[in-house]
Amino acid sequence: MTATTGFTRRCAQTTLPGPSLRSTRLTDLRERVLAATIVHGIGVRHGRPDGTVAVAGLGELNLVVVRYGAEGTVDAFPTRNRFALTVPLGPMRLLAPEVTSELLTSGFALAGDAHTVMRPDQHAGALVISTKMTRVEEHLGTLLGRPQRTALWSLPPSAPSAAPVAVLDTAWGSACLALAGAQPRSSRPSCGRWKTSG
């Protein structure tokens, strides 16, 4: 069973404040995503690419919204010392040799020591959130009030979740609010139930 969370498409209409790219060249799209996330390959199964990539930085956190515009397969390499969370903005198929193909609609972390192969929705795309694993460890230590004693590692998406859904929901809500504060009101992301107080 895939570990999923409840913040799936809350930012489906996300407009990130950073530079964006529109291209019919798969290599251009891939390189823009690669610069802000992790090593991955992309292959087109049907159609011709006509995609967009928008990138924003939030401190040490990179946020990328990518839509390839053609049916394709993304092969994300092991994340190793980075953390990468993928949030499908439409139905996404997860392909893994050890499990039956799963249709995902909620966010999941990419595996630290294995390839994660996905087929994102060609028009809706996905949001990818990436940072150094050490930054995640530091943040966890702050939340828990004590330093992290062992290194964190991303399990494959098919592994059961050890983290409460509320932790990821809270982190995503904080990112949404920070982005909303950096943008004009008309282009703010739709952040569901998170609202500023006062």
C-alpha positions in Angstrom: 0.0 0.0 0.0 1.3 3.4 -0.9 1.9 6.0 1.8 -0.2 9.0 0.9 -1.3 12.3 2.4 -4.3 14.5 2.3 -2.9 17.6 0.6 -3.1 16.2 -2.9 -4.4 18.9 -5.2 -4.8 21.9 -2.9 -2.4 23.9 -5.1 -3.5 22.5 -8.4 -3.9 26.1 -9.7 -0.4 27.0 -8.3 1.4 29.9 -10.0 4.9 30.0 -8.5 6.6 33.4 -8.3 9.9 32.2 -9.8 10.9 32.0 -13.5 8.8 29.7 -15.7 9.5 28.0 -19.0 7.3 26.7 -21.8 8.8 24.4 -24.3 8.2 21.6 -26.9 11.7 20.2 -26.2 11.7 17.5 -23.5 15.4 18.2 -22.7 14.6 21.9 -21.9 11.8 20.9 -19.5 13.9 18.1 -17.9 16.9 20.3 -17.4 14.8 23.0 -15.7 13.3 20.5 -13.3 16.6 18.8 -12.7 18.3 22.1 -11.7 15.9 22.4 -8.7 15.2 18.8 -7.7 16.9 15.4 -8.4 18.4 13.4 -11.3 15.7 11.8 -13.4 14.9 10.7 -16.9 11.8 11.3 -19.0 10.5 9.4 -22.0 7.5 10.2 -24.1 5.1 7.3 -24.7 2.4 9.2 -26.8 2.1 12.7 -28.2 4.5 15.6 -28.6 5.7 17.5 -25.6 4.3 21.0 -25.0 5.0 21.6 -21.4 5.6 24.1 -18.7 7.9 24.3 -15.7 7.7 26.9 -12.9 10.3 27.0 -10.2 10.4 28.9 -6.8 12.8 28.9 -3.9 11.6 29.1 -0.4 14.7 29.3 1.7 16.5 26.0 1.1 13.3 24.5 -0.2 12.7 24.2 -4.0 9.2 24.0 -5.4 8.6 23.0 -9.0 5.3 22.7 -10.9 5.9 20.7 -14.1 3.5 19.6 -16.9 5.0 17.8 -19.8 2.0 18.1 -22.2 2.6 14.5 -23.5 2.0 11.1 -22.0 5.4 10.0 -20.6 7.3 8.1 -18.0 9.5 9.7 -15.4 12.3 7.7 -13.9 13.5 9.4 -10.7 16.9 8.2 -9.6 17.6 7.4 -5.9 17.4 10.7 -3.9 20.4 9.7 -1.7 21.2 12.8 0.4 18.2 14.8 -0.8 14.5 14.7 0.0 12.0 15.0 -2.8 8.2 14.9 -2.3 6.0 14.5 -5.4 2.4 15.8 -5.3 0.3 14.6 -8.3 -1.9 17.5 -9.6 -3.9 14.8 -11.5 -3.9 11.0 -11.5 -0.4 9.6 -11.5 0.5 6.0 -12.0 3.4 4.6 -9.9 5.3 1.8 -11.6 7.5 -0.4 -9.4 9.0 -3.9 -10.1 8.0 -5.3 -6.7 4.4 -4.0 -6.6 1.4 -3.8 -8.9 1.1 -0.5 -10.7 -0.8 2.0 -8.5 -2.8 5.0 -9.4 -1.9 7.8 -7.0 -3.7 11.0 -6.2 -1.8 12.0 -3.1 1.8 13.1 -2.3 4.6 10.7 -1.7 8.4 10.8 -1.1 10.7 9.5 -3.7 12.9 6.6 -2.6 16.3 7.2 -1.2 18.0 4.0 -2.5 15.9 2.9 -5.5 14.4 4.3 -8.7 10.9 5.7 -8.6 9.1 5.3 -11.9 5.9 7.4 -12.5 3.5 8.3 -15.2 2.2 11.8 -14.4 -1.0 13.2 -15.9 0.2 15.0 -19.1 -1.8 18.1 -18.6 -2.2 18.4 -14.8 1.4 17.5 -14.1 2.9 17.5 -10.6 4.4 19.6 -7.8 7.8 18.5 -6.7 9.2 19.8 -3.4 12.9 19.2 -2.8 15.6 20.0 -0.3 18.7 18.6 1.4 17.9 15.7 3.7 20.1 17.4 6.4 17.6 20.3 6.3 14.7 17.9 6.9 16.6 16.4 9.8 17.3 19.9 11.3 13.6 20.8 10.9 12.5 17.6 12.5 14.9 18.2 15.4 13.3 21.7 15.9 9.8 20.2 15.9 10.7 17.5 18.3 12.8 19.8 20.6 15.9 17.5 20.3 18.5 16.8 17.7 17.9 13.9 15.3 20.2 11.1 16.4 20.1 9.0 13.2 20.1 10.0 9.6 16.7 10.0 7.9 16.2 8.0 4.7 13.3 8.1 2.2 11.6 4.7 1.8 10.0 3.6 -1.5 6.6 5.1 -2.1 5.1 1.6 -1.7 6.3 1.4 1.9 3.8 2.1 4.7 4.1 5.7 6.1 5.7 6.2 9.5 4.9 9.9 9.6 1.5 11.1 10.7 -0.4 12.8 7.9 -0.8 15.9 10.0 3.0 16.5 9.9 3.0 16.7 6.1 -0.2 18.7 6.0 1.3 21.2 8.4 4.5 21.5 6.4 2.6 22.0 3.2 0.3 24.5 4.7 3.4 26.5 5.9 4.8 26.5 2.4 1.5 27.6 0.9 1.3 30.5 3.3 4.8 31.6 2.7 4.3 31.5 -1.1 1.0 33.4 -0.7 2.8 36.1 1.1 5.3 36.4 -1.7 2.8 36.9 -4.5 0.0 39.3 -5.6 -3.4 38.2 -4.3 -4.6 37.2 -7.8 -1.9 34.6 -8.3 -1.9 33.1 -4.8 -1.9 29.3 -4.6 -5.1 27.6 -3.5 -4.2 26.3 -0.1 -7.4 24.6 1.1 -8.0 25.0 4.8 -4.9 27.0 5.7 -5.6 30.6 6.5 -3.7 33.4 8.1 -4.9 34.5 11.5 -6.0 38.0 12.2 
